[in-house]
Amino acid sequence: MTGPFRKYRTALQRPQFLQLWLSWGLSRLGDGVHEIALVLLVWQLTGSATLMAAVAICSMIPNIVFAFVGGAVADRFDRKRIMVLCEAGRSVLVFTLVPLYLVGWINSFWICAFAILSSILETFFAPAQFAMIPAAVGSENVQAAQGLMQATSRMAMIAGPAIGATIFGLIGPSMPFLLNAASFCRFGARIVKDFYL
């Protein structure tokens, strides 16, 4: 095994990074499931392509507005704590969607609000997570580790919507959100176990 593949293998041999990478991949997959489920839920409730686009835009705007703020916060505060708080917040948000849907209180306004809040938390989470990579793999393996994280994120964001749309269609709107909330809980628990205990 030569070149970058050897570096990837070396990074994955670090137990902390391996767990971080696996949990990150699961969390990104959950994001893909969640995002397509939000859009499909708007379509189911309203039949409006315009509102579907509005939800997608609401998910993207915080990434633009808070991109530099998230990096600055990650530089100034405890990154592990930022990650745990952001994942806990996103888990609560996603879990809250299910009972609101079941009792018929969910509407386009709330869906857009959830999309914005979830995206804001992700904007603070991602810089903190990437800043922790050097401690998990060592400075010599940072480039390979970041490459793995980025590639995993891309693959998960392709597979996630396909899985989410399938689950939405076969089981119903609640299940994609429950699965995504579970992925947040799993990732947050892994961070706590690896970096706090």
C-alpha positions in Angstrom: 0.0 0.0 0.0 1.7 3.2 -1.2 1.2 6.9 -1.2 -1.9 8.4 0.4 -3.4 5.0 1.2 -0.7 4.2 3.6 -1.3 7.6 5.3 -5.0 6.8 5.5 -4.3 3.5 7.1 -1.9 5.0 9.6 -4.5 7.6 10.6 -7.2 4.9 11.0 -4.9 2.9 13.3 -5.2 5.7 15.9 -8.2 4.5 18.0 -9.4 8.0 18.9 -9.5 9.1 15.2 -11.0 5.8 14.1 -13.9 6.3 16.5 -14.2 10.0 15.6 -14.2 9.1 11.9 -16.9 6.4 12.2 -19.1 8.5 14.3 -18.6 11.5 12.0 -19.7 9.3 9.0 -22.8 8.1 10.8 -23.7 11.7 11.8 -23.2 13.0 8.2 -25.3 10.1 6.9 -28.0 11.2 9.4 -27.8 14.8 8.1 -28.5 13.6 4.6 -31.5 11.6 5.7 -32.7 14.6 7.8 -32.3 17.2 5.1 -34.2 15.3 2.4 -36.9 14.4 4.9 -37.5 18.1 5.8 -37.9 18.9 2.1 -40.3 16.0 1.5 -42.3 16.9 4.6 -42.9 20.4 3.3 -44.0 18.9 0.0 -46.3 16.5 1.8 -47.8 19.3 3.9 -48.1 22.0 1.2 -47.4 20.6 -2.2 -45.4 23.8 -2.8 -42.1 23.6 -4.7 -41.4 27.2 -3.6 -41.6 26.2 0.1 -39.4 23.2 -0.6 -36.8 25.6 -2.0 -37.2 27.9 1.0 -36.4 25.1 3.4 -33.3 24.2 1.4 -32.2 27.8 1.4 -32.8 28.0 5.2 -30.4 25.1 5.6 -27.7 26.9 3.6 -27.8 30.5 4.8 -26.3 29.9 8.3 -23.3 28.3 6.7 -22.6 31.5 4.9 -23.5 33.9 7.7 -21.8 32.1 10.6 -18.8 30.5 8.8 -16.2 32.8 10.2 -17.9 33.1 13.6 -17.8 29.3 14.1 -14.1 29.1 13.4 -13.4 32.0 15.9 -15.5 30.3 18.6 -13.6 27.0 18.0 -10.3 28.8 18.5 -11.4 30.5 21.8 -13.4 27.9 23.6 -13.3 24.3 24.6 -13.8 22.4 21.3 -15.0 19.2 22.9 -17.7 21.1 24.8 -18.8 22.9 21.7 -19.1 19.6 19.8 -21.1 17.9 22.6 -23.4 21.0 23.1 -24.0 21.3 19.3 -24.8 17.6 18.8 -27.1 17.6 21.9 -28.9 20.7 20.6 -29.4 19.2 17.2 -30.6 15.9 18.7 -33.2 17.8 20.7 -34.3 19.8 17.6 -34.8 16.7 15.5 -36.5 14.7 18.3 -38.9 17.7 18.7 -40.1 17.5 15.1 -41.6 14.1 15.6 -44.2 14.9 18.3 -45.0 18.2 16.5 -45.7 16.3 13.3 -47.8 13.6 15.1 -50.1 16.1 16.8 -50.4 18.1 13.6 -48.7 21.3 14.8 -45.8 21.3 12.3 -46.0 23.8 9.5 -43.6 25.4 7.0 -42.6 28.1 9.4 -41.5 25.6 12.0 -39.7 23.5 9.5 -37.7 26.5 8.2 -36.9 27.5 11.8 -35.7 24.0 12.5 -33.6 24.0 9.4 -32.0 27.3 10.3 -31.3 26.3 13.9 -29.8 23.0 13.0 -27.6 24.5 10.4 -26.4 27.2 12.9 -25.4 24.4 15.3 -23.6 22.5 12.5 -21.7 25.7 11.6 -20.2 25.9 15.1 -19.7 22.1 15.3 -17.7 21.5 12.2 -14.7 23.9 12.9 -14.4 22.5 16.4 -14.5 18.9 15.1 -11.8 19.6 12.5 -9.6 21.4 15.0 -9.5 18.3 17.1 -8.0 16.1 14.4 -4.4 16.9 15.1 -4.7 15.7 18.7 -6.3 12.5 17.5 -3.8 11.6 14.8 -0.7 13.6 15.3 0.6 16.4 13.1 2.1 14.1 10.6 -1.2 12.5 9.7 -3.5 15.5 9.7 -3.7 15.9 6.0 -4.7 12.2 5.5 -7.2 12.4 8.3 -8.8 15.5 7.0 -9.0 13.9 3.6 -10.8 10.9 5.0 -13.2 13.1 6.9 -14.1 15.2 3.8 -14.4 12.1 1.6 -16.7 10.4 4.1 -18.8 13.5 4.4 -19.3 13.7 0.6 -20.2 10.0 0.4 -22.6 10.3 3.3 -24.3 13.3 1.8 -24.9 11.3 -1.4 -26.2 8.2 0.3 -28.1 10.0 3.1 -30.8 11.6 0.9 -31.3 8.4 -1.0 -31.8 6.5 2.2 -33.9 9.2 3.8 -36.3 9.4 0.8 -36.7 5.7 0.8 -37.5 5.5 4.5 -39.8 8.5 4.2 -41.8 6.8 1.4 -41.9 3.3 2.9 -42.2 3.9 6.6 -43.4 7.5 7.0 -42.1 11.0 7.9 -41.3 10.4 11.5 -38.7 7.6 11.0 -36.0 9.6 9.2 -36.0 12.2 12.0 -35.8 9.6 14.7 -32.9 7.9 12.9 -31.0 11.2 12.5 -31.6 12.1 16.2 -30.2 8.7 17.1 -27.1 9.4 15.0 -26.5 12.6 16.9 -26.9 10.8 20.2 -24.4 8.1 19.1 -21.9 10.7 18.0 -22.2 12.8 21.1 -21.9 9.8 23.3 -18.8 8.7 21.5 -17.2 12.1 21.9 -18.0 12.1 25.7 -16.6 8.6 26.1 -13.4 9.2 24.1 -12.5 12.7 25.1 -14.1 13.2 28.6 -14.0 9.9 30.3 
